[in-house]
Amino acid sequence: DSAPEPVDSDPFNSTDPVVEPDAAELVTHLLPTQLECGETIATRVSMRNTGTATWTHDDGYKLGAVDDADPFYDQDTRIWMPEGTEVPPGAAWSFEFELTAPDSEGTWTTDWQMVHEHVRWFGDTASVDIQVSCAEAEQPDEPPPLDLSQVTWLHTDVSHWSETGTLSSVSLSSSEICLDYNKAD
């Protein structure tokens, strides 16, 4: 006969994982990696409740901007769950919100983590560095505005006539002069 295996009675040497009331695992996110200056985009961060407590709005569970600041989110730094929502252990919840890029170029970090308000920050962090670029709007090569105040047409001074239309361009060819303006006929 063999002797029974000794039982480890020291709880500090246990290999069982400790399950906290507040724990979260990042499931997925739709955080962008590039934006244009001032661009707004809808995004989502999905977290799974891996703790023992049920997440509810009334108990203060929400997604928070790490360090209570985010260069892409200038509202309340928390994304609240809707009232009446319950996320029990093992379930996941998707937090949907909009991010708006700063008005200056650079690489900025957006990072989000679960928070149990007035208790603790907990779980995985959704973090992305976003490259923000400000493409200069290309200006078409437009000719300067026409100043017709000193023009004399066929030896007639028209500078004192009232303006009834807007002349947009004048083109000349060997046999014609074309005046483009904003009035019909």
QUINORZI-V930670 format. One record per pair of residues at least 24 apart in sequence whose ideal C-beta (glycine too) atoms are under 6 Angstrom apart, sorted by the first residue. I is the first residue (numbers start at 1). J is the second residue. D is the distance in whole Angstrom. If there is no record, write none. Layout:
[[I | J | D] [I | J | D]]
This chain:
[[19 | 52 | 6] [20 | 51 | 5] [21 | 51 | 5] [21 | 52 | 5] [21 | 53 | 4] [22 | 51 | 5] [22 | 116 | 5] [22 | 120 | 6] [22 | 122 | 4] [23 | 50 | 4] [23 | 51 | 4] [23 | 123 | 6] [24 | 114 | 4] [24 | 122 | 6] [24 | 123 | 3] [25 | 50 | 5] [25 | 124 | 6] [26 | 124 | 4] [26 | 126 | 5] [27 | 92 | 5] [29 | 126 | 4] [31 | 110 | 6] [31 | 128 | 4] [32 | 130 | 6] [34 | 131 | 5] [35 | 101 | 4] [35 | 130 | 6] [35 | 132 | 5] [37 | 101 | 6] [37 | 103 | 5] [37 | 132 | 6] [37 | 134 | 4] [38 | 101 | 6] [38 | 103 | 6] [39 | 101 | 5] [40 | 98 | 5] [40 | 100 | 4] [41 | 99 | 6] [42 | 98 | 5] [43 | 99 | 5] [44 | 94 | 5] [44 | 96 | 5] [45 | 95 | 5] [45 | 112 | 5] [45 | 126 | 5] [46 | 92 | 6] [46 | 94 | 4] [47 | 114 | 6] [48 | 92 | 4] [49 | 87 | 5] [49 | 89 | 5] [49 | 91 | 6] [52 | 89 | 6] [54 | 86 | 5] [54 | 88 | 5] [55 | 87 | 4] [56 | 86 | 5] [57 | 81 | 5] [57 | 83 | 5] [57 | 85 | 6] [60 | 116 | 6] [60 | 117 | 3] [61 | 116 | 6] [62 | 115 | 6] [63 | 95 | 4] [63 | 112 | 5] [64 | 115 | 4] [66 | 111 | 4] [66 | 113 | 5] [70 | 110 | 5] [71 | 102 | 5] [71 | 108 | 4] [72 | 99 | 4] [72 | 110 | 5] [73 | 99 | 6] [101 | 132 | 5] [102 | 132 | 6] [105 | 132 | 6] [105 | 133 | 6] [105 | 134 | 5] [106 | 132 | 6] [107 | 131 | 5]]
